[in-house]
Amino acid sequence: MDGVGRESDGATVANERSGSLDVEWTVAPGLTDYDEAVAFMEARVARIGAGTAPELVWFVEHPPLYTAGTSARDADLLDARFPVHTAGRGGQYTYHGPGQRVVYVMLDLNRRGRDVRAFVAALEGWVIDALAEFGVTGEVRPGRVGVWVQRPQKPPLVDGTVREDKIAAIGVKLRRWVSFHGISINVEPNLGHYDGIVPCGISGHGVTSLVDLGLPVTMDDLDLSLRNTFTRNFGS
């Protein structure tokens, strides 16, 4: 397996305490197998809920794959060119692959307030604040999950509205008010890999990345931005 931490031996790749709630940060090297990642999250969430492990923000990259959330429609899988995994998170089909930062967020909402909408809004705000550090204006839209950027240089939609591209996806699950799954932000993935699905069930708009927007941002740059903006949205 690539880059999956083992709870049994206590190993982590990188670790930092953040404020009084003791959030642990881990960056997985290489590409992380999806099923291994889910198994790791399941075990860690159980330990967080039991009070035997701190909250965790886990940065990974996956090999190319599609995941189907709880609302996924068969018709939105256009070309199963990569492995398709059934995910317990909310949402529909999405793509994960190299060049995309996946952030698995395991936080205890028993301690942070049992408010699902506020939690999702905090995730959205976190992504937007992180993107803003690179001069990118990320926005949310009612009925369209994720974070979007306007692309006025592209042909408008048939109704004349400005085309928007998705740069980040959000899909979470709660177990006894402990969260897992989380967010994904496109740094420099192969955007052509999205052609196999209707991303998040939304047609008419496209997908983009930081590099596609003309910004020479690295994964390390984004990771630092996410760490810098975390407490702004989740408190210290």
PEDALIN-V487842 format. One record per residue. N is the residue number from 1. RES is the residue in one letter. PHI is phi as a letter, one per 20 degrees, with the letter a starting at -180 (* if undefined). PSI is psi in radians with two decimals (* if undefined). BURIAL is 1 if it has 24 or more other C-alpha atoms within 12 Angstrom, else 0. Layout:
<<N:RES:PHI:PSI:BURIAL> <N:RES:PHI:PSI:BURIAL>>
This chain:
<<1:M:*:2.77:0> <2:D:d:2.08:0> <3:G:m:0.44:1> <4:V:d:2.14:1> <5:G:f:2.58:1> <6:R:d:2.12:0> <7:E:f:-0.56:0> <8:S:f:-0.59:0> <9:D:d:0.05:0> <10:G:m:0.22:0> <11:A:e:2.43:0> <12:T:c:2.70:0> <13:V:f:-0.76:0> <14:A:b:2.52:0> <15:N:b:2.33:0> <16:E:b:2.33:0> <17:R:e:2.46:0> <18:S:c:1.68:0> <19:G:m:-2.97:0> <20:S:f:-0.30:0> <21:L:e:0.04:1> <22:D:l:1.08:0> <23:V:e:2.24:1> <24:E:e:2.43:1> <25:W:d:2.24:1> <26:T:c:2.34:1> <27:V:d:2.07:1> <28:A:e:2.29:1> <29:P:f:2.70:1> <30:G:m:-2.67:0> <31:L:d:2.34:1> <32:T:d:2.19:1> <33:D:g:2.36:1> <34:Y:f:-0.83:1> <35:D:f:-0.63:0> <36:E:f:-0.67:0> <37:A:f:-0.76:1> <38:V:f:-0.75:1> <39:A:f:-0.71:0> <40:F:f:-0.79:1> <41:M:f:-0.76:1> <42:E:g:-0.80:1> <43:A:f:-0.73:1> <44:R:f:-0.71:1> <45:V:f:-0.70:1> <46:A:f:-0.71:1> <47:R:f:-0.65:1> <48:I:f:-0.79:1> <49:G:f:-0.57:1> <50:A:e:-0.12:0> <51:G:m:0.31:0> <52:T:d:0.04:0> <53:A:b:2.58:0> <54:P:f:2.87:1> <55:E:g:2.74:1> <56:L:b:2.37:1> <57:V:d:2.07:1> <58:W:d:2.04:1> <59:F:e:2.18:1> <60:V:c:2.91:1> <61:E:c:2.53:1> <62:H:d:2.75:1> <63:P:f:2.88:1> <64:P:g:2.25:1> <65:L:a:2.83:1> <66:Y:d:2.54:1> <67:T:c:2.50:1> <68:A:d:2.00:1> <69:G:f:-3.07:1> <70:T:f:-0.30:0> <71:S:d:0.22:0> <72:A:f:2.43:1> <73:R:d:2.37:0> <74:D:g:-0.64:0> <75:A:f:-0.32:0> <76:D:e:-0.07:1> <77:L:e:1.73:1> <78:L:e:-0.59:0> <79:D:b:1.80:0> <80:A:f:1.12:1> <81:R:f:-0.29:0> <82:F:c:2.86:0> <83:P:g:2.48:0> <84:V:d:2.16:1> <85:H:d:2.34:1> <86:T:f:2.14:1> <87:A:d:2.49:1> <88:G:e:-0.07:1> <89:R:f:2.90:1> <90:G:f:2.89:1> <91:G:o:-2.98:1> <92:Q:d:-2.41:1> <93:Y:e:2.46:1> <94:T:b:2.91:1> <95:Y:d:2.47:1> <96:H:c:2.52:1> <97:G:a:3.08:1> <98:P:g:2.47:1> <99:G:n:-0.01:1> <100:Q:d:2.26:1> <101:R:e:2.03:1> <102:V:e:2.27:1> <103:V:d:1.91:1> <104:Y:e:2.11:1> <105:V:d:1.90:1> <106:M:d:1.61:1> <107:L:c:2.58:1> <108:D:e:1.78:1> <109:L:f:-0.16:1> <110:N:f:-0.54:0> <111:R:e:-0.39:0> <112:R:d:-0.01:0> <113:G:o:2.15:0> <114:R:e:1.26:0> <115:D:c:1.78:0> <116:V:f:-0.79:0> <117:R:f:-0.72:0> <118:A:f:-0.63:0> <119:F:f:-0.81:1> <120:V:f:-0.70:1> <121:A:f:-0.64:1> <122:A:f:-0.68:1> <123:L:f:-0.78:1> <124:E:f:-0.79:1> <125:G:f:-0.63:1> <126:W:f:-0.83:1> <127:V:f:-0.80:1> <128:I:f:-0.75:1> <129:D:f:-0.68:1> <130:A:f:-0.76:1> <131:L:f:-0.62:1> <132:A:f:-0.47:0> <133:E:f:-0.27:1> <134:F:d:0.21:1> <135:G:m:0.29:0> <136:V:e:2.25:1> <137:T:e:1.77:1> <138:G:e:2.52:1> <139:E:c:2.73:1> <140:V:d:2.69:1> <141:R:c:2.34:0> <142:P:g:2.32:0> <143:G:n:-0.04:0> <144:R:c:1.77:1> <145:V:f:2.54:1> <146:G:o:-2.97:1> <147:V:d:2.36:1> <148:W:c:2.69:1> <149:V:c:2.45:1> <150:Q:f:2.50:1> <151:R:c:1.24:1> <152:P:f:-0.32:0> <153:Q:f:-0.21:0> <154:K:e:2.75:0> <155:P:g:2.39:0> <156:P:f:2.91:0> <157:L:f:2.96:0> <158:V:f:-0.44:0> <159:D:e:0.08:0> <160:G:n:-0.08:0> <161:T:f:2.68:0> <162:V:f:2.37:0> <163:R:f:2.49:1> <164:E:c:2.52:1> <165:D:d:2.54:1> <166:K:e:2.29:1> <167:I:d:-0.28:1> <168:A:b:2.47:1> <169:A:d:2.66:1> <170:I:c:2.26:1> <171:G:b:2.11:1> <172:V:c:2.86:1> <173:K:c:2.57:1> <174:L:d:2.39:1> <175:R:c:1.98:1> <176:R:l:0.69:0> <177:W:m:0.34:1> <178:V:d:2.26:1> <179:S:e:2.66:1> <180:F:b:-3.08:1> <181:H:m:-2.62:1> <182:G:q:-2.04:1> <183:I:c:2.77:1> <184:S:c:2.40:1> <185:I:c:2.28:1> <186:N:e:2.02:1> <187:V:e:-1.10:1> <188:E:b:0.98:1> <189:P:f:2.97:1> <190:N:f:1.81:1> <191:L:f:-0.37:1> <192:G:f:-0.37:0> <193:H:f:-0.33:1> <194:Y:f:-0.23:1> <195:D:f:-0.28:0> <196:G:f:-0.14:1> <197:I:c:2.90:1> <198:V:e:1.78:1> <199:P:g:2.11:1> <200:C:l:0.37:1> <201:G:m:0.27:1> <202:I:d:2.06:1> <203:S:d:2.88:0> <204:G:n:-0.32:0> <205:H:c:2.90:1> <206:G:d:-2.89:1> <207:V:c:2.70:1> <208:T:b:-3.13:1> <209:S:b:2.96:1> <210:L:f:-0.73:1> <211:V:f:-0.65:1> <212:D:f:-0.52:1> <213:L:e:0.02:1> <214:G:n:0.29:0> <215:L:d:2.13:0> <216:P:f:1.04:0> <217:V:e:2.37:1> <218:T:e:2.94:0> <219:M:f:-0.70:1> <220:D:f:-0.67:0> <221:D:g:-0.82:0> <222:L:f:-0.73:1> <223:D:g:-0.76:1> <224:L:f:-0.72:0> <225:S:f:-0.71:1> <226:L:f:-0.68:1> <227:R:f:-0.68:1> <228:N:f:-0.50:0> <229:T:d:0.04:1> <230:F:f:-0.93:1> <231:T:f:-0.41:1> <232:R:f:-0.50:0> <233:N:d:-0.43:1> <234:F:d:-0.01:1> <235:G:n:2.97:0> <236:S:d:*:0>>
